[in-house]
């Protein structure tokens, strides 16, 4: 995984929500679960997992909670004005949050380490050779 220039900065499209993260990501992955497909409007979403205490978010977020494929709840946060997905908090990632890679000001350094929930991957999506592959979430 490439080291990112800190702090990581990002936010929503309209600018009402901004965040700053002062820690390197713990992991980066592409999630192909059906919920991520629905909420992103894309065949997968790229998540940048960071320590929750290193992430500072300003502005109002709206949340929506679903049951995750691994059993716990998944809390999704987005801008109530423009609808940009900003962060996700799966219960299984205790002490961590996922920043949506698409919400970063600069995502050019992103190199996902794994592809998860391939059991629901769209058949027309090609995967990078270098990522670890999991039919569900990593154990």
N, CA, C and O atoms as a GROMACS GRO file, in nm:
protein
  556
    1UNK      N    1   0.086  -0.118   0.000
    1UNK     CA    2   0.000   0.000   0.000
    1UNK      C    3   0.089   0.123   0.000
    1UNK      O    4   0.186   0.129   0.075
    2UNK      N    5   0.057   0.218  -0.083
    2UNK     CA    6   0.132   0.342  -0.091
    2UNK      C    7   0.103   0.429   0.031
    2UNK      O    8  -0.010   0.432   0.081
    3UNK      N    9   0.207   0.499   0.079
    3UNK     CA   10   0.184   0.595   0.186
    3UNK      C   11   0.118   0.718   0.128
    3UNK      O   12   0.158   0.766   0.021
    4UNK      N   13   0.020   0.768   0.196
    4UNK     CA   14  -0.051   0.888   0.154
    4UNK      C   15   0.014   1.010   0.216
    4UNK      O   16   0.071   1.001   0.325
    5UNK      N   17   0.007   1.122   0.148
    5UNK     CA   18   0.050   1.248   0.207
    5UNK      C   19  -0.055   1.291   0.308
    5UNK      O   20  -0.173   1.301   0.277
    6UNK      N   21  -0.008   1.315   0.430
    6UNK     CA   22  -0.101   1.355   0.536
    6UNK      C   23  -0.103   1.506   0.552
    6UNK      O   24  -0.002   1.571   0.525
    7UNK      N   25  -0.213   1.561   0.593
    7UNK     CA   26  -0.338   1.492   0.625
    7UNK      C   27  -0.414   1.453   0.498
    7UNK      O   28  -0.398   1.513   0.392
    8UNK      N   29  -0.500   1.351   0.513
    8UNK     CA   30  -0.594   1.317   0.407
    8UNK      C   31  -0.708   1.418   0.417
    8UNK      O   32  -0.766   1.437   0.524
    9UNK      N   33  -0.739   1.482   0.306
    9UNK     CA   34  -0.844   1.583   0.304
    9UNK      C   35  -0.953   1.542   0.205
    9UNK      O   36  -0.924   1.483   0.101
   10UNK      N   37  -1.077   1.573   0.239
   10UNK     CA   38  -1.184   1.543   0.148
   10UNK      C   39  -1.315   1.598   0.196
   10UNK      O   40  -1.321   1.675   0.292
   11UNK      N   41  -1.421   1.559   0.128
   11UNK     CA   42  -1.554   1.605   0.165
   11UNK      C   43  -1.653   1.577   0.055
   11UNK      O   44  -1.628   1.497  -0.036
   12UNK      N   45  -1.766   1.644   0.065
   12UNK     CA   46  -1.873   1.623  -0.032
   12UNK      C   47  -1.857   1.717  -0.151
   12UNK      O   48  -1.773   1.808  -0.149
   13UNK      N   49  -1.936   1.696  -0.252
   13UNK     CA   50  -1.930   1.775  -0.376
   13UNK      C   51  -1.965   1.921  -0.354
   13UNK      O   52  -1.902   2.009  -0.413
   14UNK      N   53  -2.066   1.949  -0.271
   14UNK     CA   54  -2.110   2.088  -0.253
   14UNK      C   55  -2.025   2.165  -0.153
   14UNK      O   56  -2.037   2.287  -0.144
   15UNK      N   57  -1.940   2.096  -0.076
   15UNK     CA   58  -1.852   2.164   0.020
   15UNK      C   59  -1.910   2.180   0.159
   15UNK      O   60  -1.841   2.233   0.247
   16UNK      N   61  -2.034   2.137   0.183
   16UNK     CA   62  -2.095   2.152   0.315
   16UNK      C   63  -2.031   2.059   0.419
   16UNK      O   64  -2.036   2.089   0.538
   17UNK      N   65  -1.972   1.949   0.375
   17UNK     CA   66  -1.905   1.854   0.464
   17UNK      C   67  -1.758   1.845   0.423
   17UNK      O   68  -1.727   1.826   0.305
   18UNK      N   69  -1.669   1.859   0.520
   18UNK     CA   70  -1.525   1.846   0.497
   18UNK      C   71  -1.469   1.755   0.605
   18UNK      O   72  -1.523   1.747   0.716
   19UNK      N   73  -1.360   1.687   0.573
   19UNK     CA   74  -1.292   1.606   0.674
   19UNK      C   75  -1.142   1.614   0.658
   19UNK      O   76  -1.089   1.652   0.553
   20UNK      N   77  -1.075   1.576   0.767
   20UNK     CA   78  -0.929   1.569   0.771
   20UNK      C   79  -0.893   1.444   0.850
   20UNK      O   80  -0.952   1.418   0.955
   21UNK      N   81  -0.797   1.369   0.800
   21UNK     CA   82  -0.750   1.249   0.869
   21UNK      C   83  -0.598   1.259   0.880
   21UNK      O   84  -0.528   1.282   0.781
   22UNK      N   85  -0.547   1.241   1.003
   22UNK     CA   86  -0.403   1.258   1.028
   22UNK      C   87  -0.331   1.125   1.050
   22UNK      O   88  -0.229   1.122   1.118
   23UNK      N   89  -0.382   1.017   0.994
   23UNK     CA   90  -0.317   0.886   1.007
   23UNK      C   91  -0.319   0.814   0.873
   23UNK      O   92  -0.409   0.832   0.791
   24UNK      N   93  -0.218   0.731   0.853
   24UNK     CA   94  -0.214   0.648   0.733
   24UNK      C   95  -0.328   0.546   0.738
   24UNK      O   96  -0.365   0.500   0.847
   25UNK      N   97  -0.385   0.509   0.625
   25UNK     CA   98  -0.491   0.407   0.624
   25UNK      C   99  -0.442   0.273   0.677
   25UNK      O  100  -0.328   0.233   0.654
   26UNK      N  101  -0.530   0.204   0.748
   26UNK     CA  102  -0.500   0.069   0.795
   26UNK      C  103  -0.512  -0.030   0.681
   26UNK      O  104  -0.439  -0.130   0.676
   27UNK      N  105  -0.605  -0.004   0.589
   27UNK     CA  106  -0.623  -0.089   0.471
   27UNK      C  107  -0.711  -0.015   0.370
   27UNK      O  108  -0.781   0.081   0.404
   28UNK      N  109  -0.706  -0.062   0.247
   28UNK     CA  110  -0.789  -0.007   0.139
   28UNK      C  111  -0.845  -0.126   0.061
   28UNK      O  112  -0.770  -0.216   0.022
   29UNK      N  113  -0.976  -0.125   0.038
   29UNK     CA  114  -1.034  -0.236  -0.038
   29UNK      C  115  -1.149  -0.190  -0.125
   29UNK      O  116  -1.208  -0.084  -0.103
   30UNK      N  117  -1.179  -0.272  -0.225
   30UNK     CA  118  -1.298  -0.255  -0.308
   30UNK      C  119  -1.403  -0.350  -0.254
   30UNK      O  120  -1.378  -0.470  -0.240
   31UNK      N  121  -1.522  -0.297  -0.222
   31UNK     CA  122  -1.631  -0.381  -0.173
   31UNK      C  123  -1.734  -0.398  -0.283
   31UNK      O  124  -1.783  -0.300  -0.340
   32UNK      N  125  -1.767  -0.523  -0.313
   32UNK     CA  126  -1.861  -0.557  -0.419
   32UNK      C  127  -1.995  -0.605  -0.363
   32UNK      O  128  -2.074  -0.663  -0.437
   33UNK      N  129  -2.022  -0.582  -0.233
   33UNK     CA  130  -2.150  -0.628  -0.176
   33UNK      C  131  -2.265  -0.553  -0.242
   33UNK      O  132  -2.247  -0.444  -0.296
   34UNK      N  133  -2.383  -0.612  -0.237
   34UNK     CA  134  -2.498  -0.551  -0.302
   34UNK      C  135  -2.534  -0.415  -0.241
   34UNK      O  136  -2.577  -0.325  -0.313
   35UNK      N  137  -2.518  -0.400  -0.109
   35UNK     CA  138  -2.547  -0.270  -0.048
   35UNK      C  139  -2.453  -0.163  -0.101
   35UNK      O  140  -2.498  -0.053  -0.132
   36UNK      N  141  -2.325  -0.191  -0.111
   36UNK     CA  142  -2.231  -0.092  -0.164
   36UNK      C  143  -2.264  -0.058  -0.309
   36UNK      O  144  -2.249   0.056  -0.352
   37UNK      N  145  -2.308  -0.159  -0.384
   37UNK     CA  146  -2.349  -0.132  -0.522
   37UNK      C  147  -2.469  -0.037  -0.524
   37UNK      O  148  -2.472   0.059  -0.601
   38UNK      N  149  -2.567  -0.064  -0.441
   38UNK     CA  150  -2.687   0.020  -0.438
   38UNK      C  151  -2.656   0.162  -0.391
   38UNK      O  152  -2.700   0.259  -0.453
   39UNK      N  153  -2.581   0.174  -0.281
   39UNK     CA  154  -2.556   0.306  -0.223
   39UNK      C  155  -2.459   0.390  -0.306
   39UNK      O  156  -2.464   0.513  -0.299
   40UNK      N  157  -2.372   0.326  -0.383
   40UNK     CA  158  -2.276   0.403  -0.464
   40UNK      C  159  -2.326   0.427  -0.606
   40UNK      O  160  -2.278   0.518  -0.674
   41UNK      N  161  -2.422   0.346  -0.650
   41UNK     CA  162  -2.465   0.356  -0.789
   41UNK      C  163  -2.359   0.306  -0.884
   41UNK      O  164  -2.355   0.346  -1.001
   42UNK      N  165  -2.272   0.219  -0.834
   42UNK     CA  166  -2.159   0.168  -0.911
   42UNK      C  167  -2.143   0.018  -0.880
   42UNK      O  168  -2.205  -0.032  -0.786
   43UNK      N  169  -2.060  -0.052  -0.957
   43UNK     CA  170  -2.043  -0.196  -0.933
   43UNK      C  171  -1.967  -0.230  -0.806
   43UNK      O  172  -1.970  -0.345  -0.762
   44UNK      N  173  -1.898  -0.132  -0.747
   44UNK     CA  174  -1.829  -0.152  -0.619
   44UNK      C  175  -1.795  -0.014  -0.563
   44UNK      O  176  -1.812   0.088  -0.630
   45UNK      N  177  -1.747  -0.013  -0.440
   45UNK     CA  178  -1.700   0.111  -0.380
   45UNK      C  179  -1.562   0.085  -0.320
   45UNK      O  180  -1.532  -0.026  -0.276
   46UNK      N  181  -1.479   0.187  -0.320
   46UNK     CA  182  -1.344   0.175  -0.264
   46UNK      C  183  -1.342   0.243  -0.128
   46UNK      O  184  -1.373   0.362  -0.116
   47UNK      N  185  -1.306   0.166  -0.026
   47UNK     CA  186  -1.305   0.213   0.112
   47UNK      C  187  -1.163   0.229   0.163
   47UNK      O  188  -1.078   0.142   0.142
   48UNK      N  189  -1.137   0.341   0.228
   48UNK     CA  190  -1.008   0.371   0.290
   48UNK      C  191  -1.031   0.366   0.440
   48UNK      O  192  -1.095   0.454   0.497
   49UNK      N  193  -0.979   0.261   0.505
   49UNK     CA  194  -1.005   0.238   0.647
   49UNK      C  195  -0.902   0.315   0.730
   49UNK      O  196  -0.781   0.298   0.714
   50UNK      N  197  -0.954   0.400   0.822
   50UNK     CA  198  -0.867   0.482   0.907
   50UNK      C  199  -0.912   0.469   1.052
   50UNK      O  200  -1.026   0.432   1.081
   51UNK      N  201  -0.820   0.500   1.144
   51UNK     CA  202  -0.854   0.503   1.285
   51UNK      C  203  -0.956   0.613   1.309
   51UNK      O  204  -0.937   0.727   1.266
   52UNK      N  205  -1.064   0.578   1.377
   52UNK     CA  206  -1.174   0.672   1.398
   52UNK      C  207  -1.129   0.799   1.469
   52UNK      O  208  -1.176   0.908   1.437
   53UNK      N  209  -1.037   0.785   1.566
   53UNK     CA  210  -0.993   0.903   1.641
   53UNK      C  211  -0.905   0.997   1.558
   53UNK      O  212  -0.882   1.111   1.598
   54UNK      N  213  -0.855   0.951   1.444
   54UNK     CA  214  -0.772   1.036   1.359
   54UNK      C  215  -0.853   1.113   1.255
   54UNK      O  216  -0.798   1.194   1.181
   55UNK      N  217  -0.984   1.088   1.251
   55UNK     CA  218  -1.071   1.148   1.150
   55UNK      C  219  -1.156   1.257   1.213
   55UNK      O  220  -1.230   1.233   1.308
   56UNK      N  221  -1.146   1.377   1.159
   56UNK     CA  222  -1.225   1.491   1.205
   56UNK      C  223  -1.316   1.536   1.091
   56UNK      O  224  -1.269   1.570   0.983
   57UNK      N  225  -1.446   1.535   1.116
   57UNK     CA  226  -1.545   1.571   1.014
   57UNK      C  227  -1.617   1.698   1.058
   57UNK      O  228  -1.664   1.708   1.172
   58UNK      N  229  -1.625   1.795   0.967
   58UNK     CA  230  -1.701   1.916   0.996
   58UNK      C  231  -1.818   1.926   0.899
   58UNK      O  232  -1.808   1.885   0.783
   59UNK      N  233  -1.929   1.979   0.947
   59UNK     CA  234  -2.050   1.985   0.867
   59UNK      C  235  -2.145   1.874   0.908
   59UNK      O  236  -2.106   1.780   0.976
   60UNK      N  237  -2.268   1.887   0.867
   60UNK     CA  238  -2.372   1.791   0.904
   60UNK      C  239  -2.373   1.673   0.808
   60UNK      O  240  -2.367   1.689   0.686
   61UNK      N  241  -2.382   1.553   0.865
   61UNK     CA  242  -2.398   1.431   0.787
   61UNK      C  243  -2.532   1.369   0.818
   61UNK      O  244  -2.581   1.378   0.931
   62UNK      N  245  -2.592   1.306   0.720
   62UNK     CA  246  -2.711   1.226   0.740
   62UNK      C  247  -2.668   1.081   0.737
   62UNK      O  248  -2.578   1.044   0.663
   63UNK      N  249  -2.733   0.999   0.817
   63UNK     CA  250  -2.694   0.859   0.824
   63UNK      C  251  -2.806   0.764   0.787
   63UNK      O  252  -2.925   0.798   0.794
   64UNK      N  253  -2.766   0.645   0.747
   64UNK     CA  254  -2.860   0.538   0.716
   64UNK      C  255  -2.793   0.408   0.757
   64UNK      O  256  -2.678   0.383   0.718
   65UNK      N  257  -2.862   0.324   0.833
   65UNK     CA  258  -2.803   0.201   0.885
   65UNK      C  259  -2.870   0.080   0.822
   65UNK      O  260  -2.992   0.072   0.810
   66UNK      N  261  -2.785  -0.015   0.782
   66UNK     CA  262  -2.834  -0.142   0.728
   66UNK      C  263  -2.768  -0.257   0.803
   66UNK      O  264  -2.670  -0.237   0.875
   67UNK      N  265  -2.821  -0.376   0.785
   67UNK     CA  266  -2.758  -0.497   0.838
   67UNK      C  267  -2.650  -0.539   0.739
   67UNK      O  268  -2.677  -0.556   0.620
   68UNK      N  269  -2.529  -0.556   0.788
   68UNK     CA  270  -2.418  -0.597   0.702
   68UNK      C  271  -2.422  -0.745   0.671
   68UNK      O  272  -2.484  -0.823   0.743
   69UNK      N  273  -2.355  -0.784   0.565
   69UNK     CA  274  -2.348  -0.925   0.526
   69UNK      C  275  -2.275  -1.009   0.631
   69UNK      O  276  -2.294  -1.131   0.636
   70UNK      N  277  -2.192  -0.946   0.715
   70UNK     CA  278  -2.120  -1.019   0.820
   70UNK      C  279  -2.196  -1.024   0.951
   70UNK      O  280  -2.144  -1.076   1.050
   71UNK      N  281  -2.319  -0.971   0.954
   71UNK     CA  282  -2.401  -0.981   1.073
   71UNK      C  283  -2.420  -0.852   1.151
   71UNK      O  284  -2.528  -0.832   1.206
   72UNK      N  285  -2.321  -0.766   1.158
   72UNK     CA  286  -2.334  -0.642   1.232
   72UNK      C  287  -2.402  -0.534   1.150
   72UNK      O  288  -2.437  -0.555   1.034
   73UNK      N  289  -2.419  -0.418   1.212
   73UNK     CA  290  -2.477  -0.305   1.141
   73UNK      C  291  -2.371  -0.229   1.063
   73UNK      O  292  -2.253  -0.230   1.100
   74UNK      N  293  -2.413  -0.165   0.956
   74UNK     CA  294  -2.326  -0.080   0.877
   74UNK      C  295  -2.392   0.057   0.872
   74UNK      O  296  -2.502   0.072   0.820
   75UNK      N  297  -2.323   0.157   0.927
   75UNK     CA  298  -2.374   0.293   0.934
   75UNK      C  299  -2.310   0.373   0.820
   75UNK      O  300  -2.188   0.385   0.814
   76UNK      N  301  -2.392   0.426   0.730
   76UNK     CA  302  -2.344   0.500   0.613
   76UNK      C  303  -2.376   0.648   0.632
   76UNK      O  304  -2.488   0.683   0.672
   77UNK      N  305  -2.279   0.734   0.603
   77UNK     CA  306  -2.294   0.878   0.625
   77UNK      C  307  -2.274   0.953   0.494
   77UNK      O  308  -2.179   0.927   0.420
   78UNK      N  309  -2.364   1.047   0.468
   78UNK     CA  310  -2.358   1.122   0.343
   78UNK      C  311  -2.406   1.264   0.366
   78UNK      O  312  -2.472   1.293   0.466
   79UNK      N  313  -2.373   1.352   0.272
   79UNK     CA  314  -2.415   1.492   0.281
   79UNK      C  315  -2.565   1.502   0.257
   79UNK      O  316  -2.615   1.448   0.158
   80UNK      N  317  -2.638   1.571   0.347
   80UNK     CA  318  -2.782   1.583   0.327
   80UNK      C  319  -2.820   1.681   0.215
   80UNK      O  320  -2.935   1.684   0.171
   81UNK      N  321  -2.724   1.760   0.169
   81UNK     CA  322  -2.754   1.857   0.063
   81UNK      C  323  -2.730   1.797  -0.075
   81UNK      O  324  -2.821   1.796  -0.158
   82UNK      N  325  -2.609   1.747  -0.100
   82UNK     CA  326  -2.576   1.697  -0.234
   82UNK      C  327  -2.579   1.544  -0.244
   82UNK      O  328  -2.576   1.490  -0.355
   83UNK      N  329  -2.587   1.474  -0.132
   83UNK     CA  330  -2.598   1.328  -0.134
   83UNK      C  331  -2.466   1.252  -0.147
   83UNK      O  332  -2.468   1.130  -0.157
   84UNK      N  333  -2.353   1.322  -0.148
   84UNK     CA  334  -2.223   1.254  -0.161
   84UNK      C  335  -2.199   1.158  -0.046
   84UNK      O  336  -2.205   1.200   0.070
   85UNK      N  337  -2.171   1.030  -0.074
   85UNK     CA  338  -2.130   0.938   0.032
   85UNK      C  339  -1.992   0.979   0.083
   85UNK      O  340  -1.900   1.000   0.004
   86UNK      N  341  -1.978   0.990   0.215
   86UNK     CA  342  -1.852   1.038   0.273
   86UNK      C  343  -1.782   0.931   0.356
   86UNK      O  344  -1.662   0.909   0.339
   87UNK      N  345  -1.856   0.865   0.445
   87UNK     CA  346  -1.794   0.769   0.535
   87UNK      C  347  -1.890   0.655   0.566
   87UNK      O  348  -2.011   0.666   0.548
   88UNK      N  349  -1.831   0.545   0.612
   88UNK     CA  350  -1.907   0.427   0.653
   88UNK      C  351  -1.846   0.375   0.782
   88UNK      O  352  -1.725   0.375   0.798
   89UNK      N  353  -1.931   0.330   0.874
   89UNK     CA  354  -1.886   0.272   0.999
   89UNK      C  355  -1.947   0.134   1.017
   89UNK      O  356  -2.056   0.121   1.073
   90UNK      N  357  -1.878   0.030   0.968
   90UNK     CA  358  -1.925  -0.106   0.994
   90UNK      C  359  -1.894  -0.144   1.140
   90UNK      O  360  -1.784  -0.118   1.188
   91UNK      N  361  -1.990  -0.203   1.209
   91UNK     CA  362  -1.967  -0.245   1.347
   91UNK      C  363  -1.847  -0.339   1.360
   91UNK      O  364  -1.779  -0.339   1.462
   92UNK      N  365  -1.820  -0.418   1.256
   92UNK     CA  366  -1.709  -0.514   1.263
   92UNK      C  367  -1.572  -0.446   1.263
   92UNK      O  368  -1.473  -0.509   1.300
   93UNK      N  369  -1.565  -0.320   1.223
   93UNK     CA  370  -1.438  -0.246   1.225
   93UNK      C  371  -1.434  -0.158   1.349
   93UNK      O  372  -1.444  -0.035   1.340
   94UNK      N  373  -1.419  -0.220   1.464
   94UNK     CA  374  -1.419  -0.147   1.591
   94UNK      C  375  -1.304  -0.045   1.594
   94UNK      O  376  -1.189  -0.080   1.569
   95UNK      N  377  -1.339   0.080   1.625
   95UNK     CA  378  -1.239   0.186   1.635
   95UNK      C  379  -1.194   0.242   1.501
   95UNK      O  380  -1.101   0.323   1.495
   96UNK      N  381  -1.259   0.199   1.393
   96UNK     CA  382  -1.220   0.244   1.260
   96UNK      C  383  -1.342   0.290   1.181
   96UNK      O  384  -1.454   0.248   1.207
   97UNK      N  385  -1.317   0.378   1.084
   97UNK     CA  386  -1.419   0.421   0.989
   97UNK      C  387  -1.363   0.407   0.849
   97UNK      O  388  -1.242   0.406   0.829
   98UNK      N  389  -1.452   0.396   0.755
   98UNK     CA  390  -1.413   0.390   0.614
   98UNK      C  391  -1.445   0.524   0.549
   98UNK      O  392  -1.559   0.569   0.551
   99UNK      N  393  -1.344   0.585   0.492
   99UNK     CA  394  -1.362   0.704   0.411
   99UNK      C  395  -1.390   0.654   0.269
   99UNK      O  396  -1.322   0.564   0.222
  100UNK      N  397  -1.488   0.711   0.203
  100UNK     CA  398  -1.512   0.676   0.063
  100UNK      C  399  -1.401   0.738  -0.021
  100UNK      O  400  -1.382   0.860  -0.020
  101UNK      N  401  -1.328   0.656  -0.095
  101UNK     CA  402  -1.216   0.706  -0.175
  101UNK      C  403  -1.260   0.815  -0.271
  101UNK      O  404  -1.184   0.907  -0.301
  102UNK      N  405  -1.382   0.805  -0.320
  102UNK     CA  406  -1.434   0.904  -0.414
  102UNK      C  407  -1.456   1.041  -0.350
  102UNK      O  408  -1.474   1.140  -0.421
  103UNK      N  409  -1.454   1.048  -0.217
  103UNK     CA  410  -1.473   1.176  -0.149
  103UNK      C  411  -1.341   1.245  -0.114
  103UNK      O  412  -1.342   1.357  -0.063
  104UNK      N  413  -1.229   1.180  -0.140
  104UNK     CA  414  -1.098   1.241  -0.113
  104UNK      C  415  -1.070   1.352  -0.215
  104UNK      O  416  -1.108   1.341  -0.332
  105UNK      N  417  -1.004   1.458  -0.170
  105UNK     CA  418  -0.964   1.564  -0.263
  105UNK      C  419  -0.866   1.509  -0.368
  105UNK      O  420  -0.871   1.547  -0.485
  106UNK      N  421  -0.777   1.419  -0.323
  106UNK     CA  422  -0.681   1.356  -0.414
  106UNK      C  423  -0.682   1.206  -0.387
  106UNK      O  424  -0.636   1.161  -0.282
  107UNK      N  425  -0.733   1.129  -0.479
  107UNK     CA  426  -0.736   0.983  -0.463
  107UNK      C  427  -0.638   0.914  -0.557
  107UNK      O  428  -0.645   0.792  -0.575
  108UNK      N  429  -0.547   0.989  -0.619
  108UNK     CA  430  -0.455   0.932  -0.717
  108UNK      C  431  -0.358   0.832  -0.657
  108UNK      O  432  -0.303   0.749  -0.730
  109UNK      N  433  -0.335   0.836  -0.528
  109UNK     CA  434  -0.241   0.746  -0.461
  109UNK      C  435  -0.306   0.613  -0.418
  109UNK      O  436  -0.236   0.522  -0.376
  110UNK      N  437  -0.437   0.603  -0.430
  110UNK     CA  438  -0.510   0.484  -0.382
  110UNK      C  439  -0.467   0.360  -0.460
  110UNK      O  440  -0.465   0.359  -0.583
  111UNK      N  441  -0.434   0.255  -0.386
  111UNK     CA  442  -0.403   0.123  -0.441
  111UNK      C  443  -0.471   0.020  -0.353
  111UNK      O  444  -0.415  -0.021  -0.251
  112UNK      N  445  -0.592  -0.025  -0.391
  112UNK     CA  446  -0.662  -0.123  -0.307
  112UNK      C  447  -0.579  -0.249  -0.287
  112UNK      O  448  -0.509  -0.296  -0.377
  113UNK      N  449  -0.588  -0.303  -0.166
  113UNK     CA  450  -0.516  -0.425  -0.130
  113UNK      C  451  -0.599  -0.550  -0.153
  113UNK      O  452  -0.546  -0.659  -0.172
  114UNK      N  453  -0.731  -0.532  -0.152
  114UNK     CA  454  -0.818  -0.650  -0.166
  114UNK      C  455  -0.950  -0.613  -0.230
  114UNK      O  456  -0.991  -0.497  -0.232
  115UNK      N  457  -1.016  -0.716  -0.283
  115UNK     CA  458  -1.152  -0.708  -0.332
  115UNK      C  459  -1.234  -0.802  -0.246
  115UNK      O  460  -1.201  -0.920  -0.233
  116UNK      N  461  -1.343  -0.750  -0.185
  116UNK     CA  462  -1.424  -0.832  -0.095
  116UNK      C  463  -1.567  -0.844  -0.146
  116UNK      O  464  -1.613  -0.763  -0.227
  117UNK      N  465  -1.635  -0.945  -0.097
  117UNK     CA  466  -1.772  -0.980  -0.136
  117UNK      C  467  -1.784  -1.005  -0.286
  117UNK      O  468  -1.873  -0.954  -0.355
  118UNK      N  469  -1.688  -1.086  -0.334
  118UNK     CA  470  -1.689  -1.121  -0.476
  118UNK      C  471  -1.807  -1.210  -0.513
  118UNK      O  472  -1.837  -1.226  -0.631
  119UNK      N  473  -1.874  -1.267  -0.413
  119UNK     CA  474  -1.993  -1.348  -0.441
  119UNK      C  475  -2.102  -1.266  -0.509
  119UNK      O  476  -2.191  -1.322  -0.573
  120UNK      N  477  -2.096  -1.132  -0.495
  120UNK     CA  478  -2.196  -1.048  -0.559
  120UNK      C  479  -2.134  -0.950  -0.659
  120UNK      O  480  -2.198  -0.852  -0.699
  121UNK      N  481  -2.010  -0.976  -0.700
  121UNK     CA  482  -1.942  -0.893  -0.800
  121UNK      C  483  -2.016  -0.901  -0.934
  121UNK      O  484  -2.064  -1.007  -0.973
  122UNK      N  485  -2.024  -0.788  -1.001
  122UNK     CA  486  -2.085  -0.787  -1.134
  122UNK      C  487  -1.993  -0.861  -1.232
  122UNK      O  488  -1.872  -0.839  -1.230
  123UNK      N  489  -2.047  -0.948  -1.316
  123UNK     CA  490  -1.965  -1.033  -1.402
  123UNK      C  491  -1.883  -0.956  -1.505
  123UNK      O  492  -1.787  -1.010  -1.560
  124UNK      N  493  -1.918  -0.832  -1.533
  124UNK     CA  494  -1.848  -0.754  -1.634
  124UNK      C  495  -1.734  -0.670  -1.576
  124UNK      O  496  -1.671  -0.593  -1.648
  125UNK      N  497  -1.708  -0.686  -1.446
  125UNK     CA  498  -1.600  -0.612  -1.381
  125UNK      C  499  -1.472  -0.697  -1.381
  125UNK      O  500  -1.474  -0.813  -1.340
  126UNK      N  501  -1.362  -0.638  -1.427
  126UNK     CA  502  -1.231  -0.703  -1.424
  126UNK      C  503  -1.159  -0.662  -1.295
  126UNK      O  504  -1.158  -0.544  -1.260
  127UNK      N  505  -1.099  -0.757  -1.226
  127UNK     CA  506  -1.029  -0.729  -1.102
  127UNK      C  507  -0.879  -0.713  -1.128
  127UNK      O  508  -0.823  -0.776  -1.218
  128UNK      N  509  -0.816  -0.629  -1.048
  128UNK     CA  510  -0.670  -0.613  -1.055
  128UNK      C  511  -0.604  -0.743  -1.008
  128UNK      O  512  -0.650  -0.805  -0.912
  129UNK      N  513  -0.498  -0.783  -1.076
  129UNK     CA  514  -0.429  -0.907  -1.040
  129UNK      C  515  -0.368  -0.903  -0.902
  129UNK      O  516  -0.360  -1.006  -0.835
  130UNK      N  517  -0.323  -0.784  -0.858
  130UNK     CA  518  -0.245  -0.774  -0.735
  130UNK      C  519  -0.328  -0.772  -0.606
  130UNK      O  520  -0.270  -0.777  -0.498
  131UNK      N  521  -0.461  -0.765  -0.614
  131UNK     CA  522  -0.540  -0.761  -0.492
  131UNK      C  523  -0.568  -0.900  -0.438
  131UNK      O  524  -0.578  -0.997  -0.514
  132UNK      N  525  -0.582  -0.910  -0.304
  132UNK     CA  526  -0.629  -1.034  -0.243
  132UNK      C  527  -0.779  -1.043  -0.274
  132UNK      O  528  -0.847  -0.941  -0.282
  133UNK      N  529  -0.828  -1.163  -0.291
  133UNK     CA  530  -0.967  -1.184  -0.329
  133UNK      C  531  -1.040  -1.263  -0.220
  133UNK      O  532  -0.990  -1.363  -0.170
  134UNK      N  533  -1.162  -1.214  -0.184
  134UNK     CA  534  -1.244  -1.279  -0.083
  134UNK      C  535  -1.387  -1.288  -0.133
  134UNK      O  536  -1.443  -1.189  -0.181
  135UNK      N  537  -1.448  -1.406  -0.122
  135UNK     CA  538  -1.588  -1.422  -0.161
  135UNK      C  539  -1.681  -1.345  -0.068
  135UNK      O  540  -1.787  -1.299  -0.109
  136UNK      N  541  -1.641  -1.331   0.057
  136UNK     CA  542  -1.713  -1.249   0.154
  136UNK      C  543  -1.611  -1.152   0.212
  136UNK      O  544  -1.513  -1.119   0.146
  137UNK      N  545  -1.635  -1.105   0.335
  137UNK     CA  546  -1.537  -1.018   0.399
  137UNK      C  547  -1.418  -1.098   0.448
  137UNK      O  548  -1.430  -1.218   0.470
  138UNK      N  549  -1.303  -1.034   0.464
  138UNK     CA  550  -1.187  -1.108   0.517
  138UNK      C  551  -1.213  -1.156   0.658
  138UNK      O  552  -1.277  -1.087   0.738
  139UNK      N  553  -1.163  -1.274   0.689
  139UNK     CA  554  -1.186  -1.333   0.822
  139UNK      C  555  -1.099  -1.269   0.928
  139UNK      O  556  -1.106  -1.306   1.045
   0.00000   0.00000   0.00000
